[in-house]
Amino acid sequence: MRRPNLIALSDSANFYVSAERIFDPTLTGVPVIVLSNNDGCAIARSDEAKALGIKMGAPLHLIRDKVERHGIRVFSSNYTLYGDISRRVVEVYRDFSPAVEIYSIDECFLDFSGIRGLEAHARSLIAAVQQRIGIPVRVGIGPTKTLAKVANELAKRNPIFDKVMDISDQSIAEHMLSKMAVKDVWGIGRRTQAKLAQIGIHTAADLRDMPSRLARQIGTVTLERTVLELQGEACIDFEEVEPQRQGMAVTRSAGTPMRDLETLCEALAAHATRVGEKLRYHGLVAGQLTVMFHTNPHRQDRPQFSTSRTAELAPMTNSTLELVAMANRCAKAAWPRDHADKGYAFTKAGIIVGDLLRAEDQPRTLFDAPNPASSALMRALDSVNARFGKKTLVLAAEGIRNSGTAQASHRSPKWTTRITDLPIVR
C-alpha cells in the first residue's frame, strides 16, 4: 500500500445542490434543498437554505411553510446525475495528481507528494474544476489523511483561507489543532467524544497529545491510529484501487404503502434486479441474500412489523433470475401470518447481498453445471438497458403497477446521461 508524504483532500461544496445549479442558472444565490429517497427529508442544502434554518434531515412535511414563505427550490435526489458529475470531477483531479483515491461521491484524497507551490497548485485545481465542470471545491493539505481532513474542514468553515488550507507546516498545525473541537476530527463519534471529555480531552490538539496506549484503551486501535495520524505519522493507507466490496444493498421507500405480498414481491424483484446489475458491473458474485421489509416506524398509530430473512446462494451467483427467485422465497417465508388481522402497510423493502467474491474466484463443486445461456441472457439484458436506458427491459416479476417505486416529484432531468434530457441552447 502507498503512503504519500503529502496528501490533499478535495471536497465539493454542497455537492448535490451544486450539481443541480450547473444546468439551472436561476438557482444561483437562492435557497435550494435536495430531498432523500421518496422525497422524505433534506439531505443537501445550499448556504442560503442553511441560513434560513433548514436542518440536515429535516422532513419536508415539517418545513413546507418555510419552503413556501422563502421560495426555497426543492429537488428530488437525482443520483444518476450526481454520480456522473462526480466522475467528471475526478477526471479533473487526475490532471493534478499522480494518484487519486475516491473516498465518497464528493470527496477524494490526492497525492501531492513532490509538488512545489502547494497553495498555487491547489488553487489551479479549484479553478479547473469550476471552469470545466462548474462545481465549487475546497482543498485541505497535510502529511496524513487525518490532517488533510482537518485542513479541509478548516478551509470549509473559515472564509479567510479562501478554499485552501495547508496544515503541513508544524507551527500552523499546532495553532489550528488547538482551535478545533475534538468532535470535528475525522472518525470521532459521539460515544468516543463523551469518553474523551471525561478525561479532559476537548480539542484536536488534546487528542494529538494523548498517550497512544490510552487511546487504544478508550477507542481500540482505530482511535490510536487517529492520534498517530494527528502527530504526522501516516497509518491509513492510500487506496488507489477501490477495495473489493464485502456487501451490497438496494433498499427503497415505497411511493405508496405495500399492503399485499404480490406488491411486496414486485418491489423486491426490482431491488434484486438492481443488485444483479451492480454485481455484474463490479465482476462479483454473491453467496448470501437477505430480504428485509418493515412498516413506517414513525406511525405508531398503525400496526408495526419489521422482519428479514437470509438465505445462502449455492452456487454463488449474480444472475438476476436467481436473485429474484430467492428474494421471492425469502419474502414468502417472512410474510407475517397475522397480516389479514393487522393489515400491515409496508413502507420500505430492500435486498442485501453478502459473501462477495470475484466471479473468477468463486468455488466450484463437482456437481456445478455451468449455464452459458443464463450468462448470455444477463449480458443481453445489461446491453439493452445500457443502450436504451434503465428499465427498458425488465423481468415480468417487477409487475407493471410500480406501486413500490419511490416518489420523486421534484427530480431534475438526467442532463448528462440521457440523450432525451440533453439541455438545449437557444
N, C-alpha and C positions, 0 to 999 in steps of 0.2 A: 504494500500500500504506500502511496506517495504522501509525504507530509511537507508541503511547501513551507519556506521560511517566511513568507508574507502572503496573506490571504485577504481578499476583498469580499464583502457580502453586498450584493446589489439587490435591492428590492423595489418593486413597483408601488407607487403611491396609490392607495385606494383602487387596487388593480381592476376589479370588476367595473367600477364606475368609470375609471379612465378608459377602459376598453369600449364602453358604450359611447363615450364622448368623441372617440376617434371619428365616427361616422355621423355624428349629430352635433354640429357646432352650437346649436341652440341650448345645449346642456352646459356649456361653459359658464361658470360663475353662478349657476343656480343650484339649489339643493337637490340632490339625487340619491335615491336608495335602490339597492338591488335586493330582491327577496330570495328566500330559501326555496327548496322544492315545495311545490303545492302552494306557492305564494303565501307562505306562513309568516315569516318574520324577516327583519332586516339583517342581512349578513354582510353588507357593504354599504358604506355611507360616504358621501363627499364631505369635504371640510365644512361646506355650508350647511349640510344636514346635521353634522355633529354640533355645530354652533347653535342649532335650534333645539338641541337637547335630545335628538334621536339616539337612543342607546343601541349598542350592538345586541342583536337578538330580540329587539322589541317586536311583539306581534303586530301585524298590520292592522288587525281589527281594533287594537287599542290606541293606535295613533292616527286613525283616519281623519279625525277632526283637525289635527295638526297638519296632516298632509294637505287637506283642502284649504286650510287657512293660509298656509305659507306657499302654496303652489309647488309642493315637493313633487318632483318627477319620479315615478315608480316604475321599476323594471323587474320582470321575472328573470330568473337565472338563465343565462344563455351559455352553457358550459362548452358547447361546440365552438362558439366564437372565442371565448376566453382561452380555451386550450390552444387554438390556432394562433392567437395573438401572443401567447406565452412562447410558443415555438419560434415565432419570428423574432421576439426579443432575444432569445437565447442565441439565435444566429448572429445577431449583432455582437453579443458578448464574445463569441468565438473569434471575432476580429480583434479583440483587445486582450485576450488571454490565451496562453497555450493549452490550458485545461479548464474545463467548466464542470461543476457538479450541480445538477439541478436539485435543489432542496425542496422546493414546493412550486406551485403554479406561478407564484410571483416572487420567488427568491432563488438566487443562485450564488454559490461560492465560486470565486475566480482565483486562479493562481497569479499573483502579482510579483512573484519572485524575480529579482533581477531587473525590474522596471525602474527606470530613473524618472524623476519628476512625477512622483506618485499622484499628487493632487491634480496636476495638469492632465495626466493620463486619465484619471477618474472623470474629470470634467469633460474631456473629449468623448468618453464613453457615454456620459449622460446626454451630451448634445447629439451624438449619433443616434441613440435610441429615440430621442424626441423627434429628430428630423425624419428618420427612416420609418418609424413605427407610430409615433405620436403618443408614447407612454412616458410620463414623468417617473424617473427613478432616483434613488438615493444610494450612496456608496459609503460603506464603513470599511476601514482598513486596519488590520492588526496582525501580529505574528502567529495567532492561533484562531481557530474558528470561533471560539467563545469571545475572544477580544474583538474579532471582526463584527460579531453580532452586537456587542456592546457599542462599538463605534457607530454601527448602523443605526442603533436605537437613538444614540445622541444626535446623529445627523437628522433623524426624523423629527425629534422633539424640539430642537433649538434652531431657529432660522438663522442665527448668527453664523452657523457653519455652512450655510448655502449649499445643502445637499451632500456635502463631502466631509467626512471626519476621519483623520488618520491618527490612530492611537498607538502606532508602532514606537513612538518616542516614549521612553520610560517616564520622563518627567510629566508629560501630558497625561499618560495613563494614570499616574499617581493622583493627579488632581481630579481627573474626571471620574475615576472609580470611587473616590470619596464622596462624590455628589450623586451617585446613582444608588437607588434603593435596591436591596438585595432581591426583592421580588421581581425586578425588571431584568435580572440576569437570566440568560438562556437556560432553560431546564429547571428553574427553581419554581416548584409548585406551591400551593397554599400550605400543605402539610409540612413541607420542608421549611418554608418560611417561618411557620409558627415554631418549629423546633429550634431554628436558628435564633429567633427572637428571644427564646428562653435563656440562651447563653450569651446574650448581648451582641449578636451579630445582626446589624441593621443595614449596612451598606455593602456595595460590591467590594470595597477596599477591605472591610472587616472580613468578608468571606475569603478574599485572596490570602489574608494573613493568618487564617486559622490553621492549626496543625492538620496535615493530611490524614493522620491516623484518626483524629477526632472526626474529620469529615466522613471517613469510611464508617465509623460507628453510627453516626447520625443518619446518613443517607446512602450507605453502601458505596460501592466503587464508583457509581455514577457521580455522586457529589464530590468524591475525592478527585476524580478526573476534572470536574469543573474548577476546583480550587487550583489544580496544577496548570490548567489552561489559562486561568486569570494571572498566574505567575509568569506566563510566557512559555510554558513547556507544552509543546504540541502533543496531545494524547488522542485526538479524534482524527481518524484517517480521512484523507481526501479521496472521495469515491468518484473517479471519472466515469466508471461504468456502473450503472444502476444495479444494486444488488438484487439477486433473484427474489421475487416476491414469495412470502410464506403463505399468504392467503389472499383472497379476493372476494369482494362483496358487491352486490347490487341491491339496494333497498330503496323503496319509494313510498311516499304517502299517496293515498288514493284520492282522486278528484272527488269521488263520491263514495260513501261507505260501502264496503263489500259485505253483503248480508247472506250470501249463499255460497256453497262450496264451488259451484261452477265458476262464479265470478272470481273467487279467490284463485282457483287453478289457472284461469286465463291470465291474471296478473302475474302469478308466479312463472308461468310459461314465458311471458315477455321478459321477466328478470333473468330466467335461466338462459334465454336466447342471448341476452346481452353478456352474461357471464361467459358463455361459449365463445362469443366473438372476441372478448378480451383475452381468454386463454389462448386461442389460436393466434391472435395478434402477437402475443408475447412468446409463442412457441412452447406453451406449457400444457400439461395435463393435470387433472385433479384426482385425488384418491378419496376425497370425502366431500359430502354435500350436506349442508344444513338449510332447512326451511324454517323461517320464523314469521309470525304474524301476530298482531295484537290490536286491541281496541284503543280508543283515544284515552290516555291516562288522565287528561285534563278534564274529562267529562265524568265526574264522579256520580252524576245523577243518572248515569246509564250503567248497565251491567258491564263488568270488566273481565277481560280474558286475555292472557298472553301465553304463548307457547312456542316451542321449537322442536324439531325432530332432526336427527343426524343419521346419515346412512353412509356406508362405505361404497365406493365406486370400484368394482372389481370386474374387469380390468380398469385401470385408470383411463380417463377419457377427457376429451374436450369437444365431443360431439354434442351439438345442440339437441339432437333427437334423444340421446341417452340422458342428458341432463334434465330435459323437460319431463321425460318419463319418470325419473327418480324423484323429481320435485313433486309430481302428482301423487306418487305413492306416499311420500312423507306428509304431504298436506292432508290426504285422506286419513292417515294414521293419527294425525294431530288434531283433526277436526273435533270440536267439543261435542260430547254426547248429549249435553243438555241444551244444545243450541235452539231446538224447537221451543223450549220453555223460556229461555232467556232472550232470544232474539239479538244476539251479539251483532254489533256493527264494527267490522274491522277496518281500520283506517291506515294501516301500514303493513307491508309484507316485504320479505326480502329473501335472497338466496346468498349463502356464504359457502365458498369452496375452500378447502384446505388440503394439506399434504400434497403440495405442488412440486412437480419435477419437470425438467425439460423433457419434451416429448421423446427425444432420442435416448434419454436415460431411464425411461420407465421400465420397471422389472417385467420380465416375460415369464410365462409358465409354459409347460409342455402342451397345455390344452388351449392356449390363446390362439384364436383363429383370426388372422388379420382380415380386415374388411375394406379392401380398396374402394369399393363402391361408396361406402359411407364417407371416406376421406374425400373422394372426388365430389360428392354431393355437398360437403361443407365448403370446399373450395369454390364451387359454383355459387353457393348461397352468398358467401362473402364477396365474391367478384361482382355479382349482380347488385348487391346493396352498396358496394363501394362506388360502382359506376353510376347508378341511377338514384342513389340516396337511401338512407336508412329506412327500413320497413317497406321497401319496395317489394321484397319477397319475404314472407313470414310463414311460420307454421300455423296451421289451422287451429292448433291448440290455444293460440292467443285470442281467438274469437274476433268478432267484428264490432263489438259494442264499445270497447276501450274504456269501460267504466272505471278501471283501475288506474287509468292514466292521471298523473298529477295535473293540477290546474297550473296554467302558465298564461294568464290572460294579458300579461303586460310584456311579453317576450319580444325583443327586437329581432330583426332579420339575421340570418347567418351570412353576414356580409362577405366573408372571405372563403366560405366552404360550399356554398350552394349557388349554382350558376343563375338560378332564377332570382336570387337575392342580391346580386351584384348591384352596387349603387350606380345610379345613372347621373351623369354630369351633364347639365344643360348650360 
